[in-house]
Amino acid sequence: MTRKDALKRLNGLAPQVDDHLRRISDDPTSRDRSHWTGEIRNWIRQMEALLPSVGGKTAEKWRARITEWKARLES
């Protein structure tokens, strides 16, 4: 995958992850929580697979962002 395509995919998934984390934060007891969590984990796996395509410094920035999302997901 080209760097441009990988970045496009990363930037497309990021708002979805943020939206689902917001939903979980807004309603932590929602019956949909496990569904949202599963989707977030899937998107994060996809994003991690893209990191080798974007280059060192950019990948590190995305790794930091992904680490933050994982921490929020576990809290």
Secondary structure as a PSIPRED ss2 file (coil, helix, strand):
# PSIPRED VFORMAT (PSIPRED V4.0)

   1 M C   1.000  0.000  0.000
   2 T C   1.000  0.000  0.000
   3 R H   0.000  1.000  0.000
   4 K H   0.000  1.000  0.000
   5 D H   0.000  1.000  0.000
   6 A H   0.000  1.000  0.000
   7 L H   0.000  1.000  0.000
   8 K H   0.000  1.000  0.000
   9 R H   0.000  1.000  0.000
  10 L H   0.000  1.000  0.000
  11 N H   0.000  1.000  0.000
  12 G H   0.000  1.000  0.000
  13 L H   0.000  1.000  0.000
  14 A H   0.000  1.000  0.000
  15 P H   0.000  1.000  0.000
  16 Q H   0.000  1.000  0.000
  17 V H   0.000  1.000  0.000
  18 D H   0.000  1.000  0.000
  19 D H   0.000  1.000  0.000
  20 H H   0.000  1.000  0.000
  21 L H   0.000  1.000  0.000
  22 R H   0.000  1.000  0.000
  23 R H   0.000  1.000  0.000
  24 I H   0.000  1.000  0.000
  25 S H   0.000  1.000  0.000
  26 D H   0.000  1.000  0.000
  27 D C   1.000  0.000  0.000
  28 P C   1.000  0.000  0.000
  29 T C   1.000  0.000  0.000
  30 S C   1.000  0.000  0.000
  31 R C   1.000  0.000  0.000
  32 D C   1.000  0.000  0.000
  33 R H   0.000  1.000  0.000
  34 S H   0.000  1.000  0.000
  35 H H   0.000  1.000  0.000
  36 W H   0.000  1.000  0.000
  37 T H   0.000  1.000  0.000
  38 G H   0.000  1.000  0.000
  39 E H   0.000  1.000  0.000
  40 I H   0.000  1.000  0.000
  41 R H   0.000  1.000  0.000
  42 N H   0.000  1.000  0.000
  43 W H   0.000  1.000  0.000
  44 I H   0.000  1.000  0.000
  45 R H   0.000  1.000  0.000
  46 Q H   0.000  1.000  0.000
  47 M H   0.000  1.000  0.000
  48 E H   0.000  1.000  0.000
  49 A H   0.000  1.000  0.000
  50 L H   0.000  1.000  0.000
  51 L H   0.000  1.000  0.000
  52 P H   0.000  1.000  0.000
  53 S H   0.000  1.000  0.000
  54 V C   1.000  0.000  0.000
  55 G C   1.000  0.000  0.000
  56 G H   0.000  1.000  0.000
  57 K H   0.000  1.000  0.000
  58 T H   0.000  1.000  0.000
  59 A H   0.000  1.000  0.000
  60 E H   0.000  1.000  0.000
  61 K H   0.000  1.000  0.000
  62 W H   0.000  1.000  0.000
  63 R H   0.000  1.000  0.000
  64 A H   0.000  1.000  0.000
  65 R H   0.000  1.000  0.000
  66 I H   0.000  1.000  0.000
  67 T H   0.000  1.000  0.000
  68 E H   0.000  1.000  0.000
  69 W H   0.000  1.000  0.000
  70 K H   0.000  1.000  0.000
  71 A H   0.000  1.000  0.000
  72 R H   0.000  1.000  0.000
  73 L H   0.000  1.000  0.000
  74 E H   0.000  1.000  0.000
  75 S C   1.000  0.000  0.000
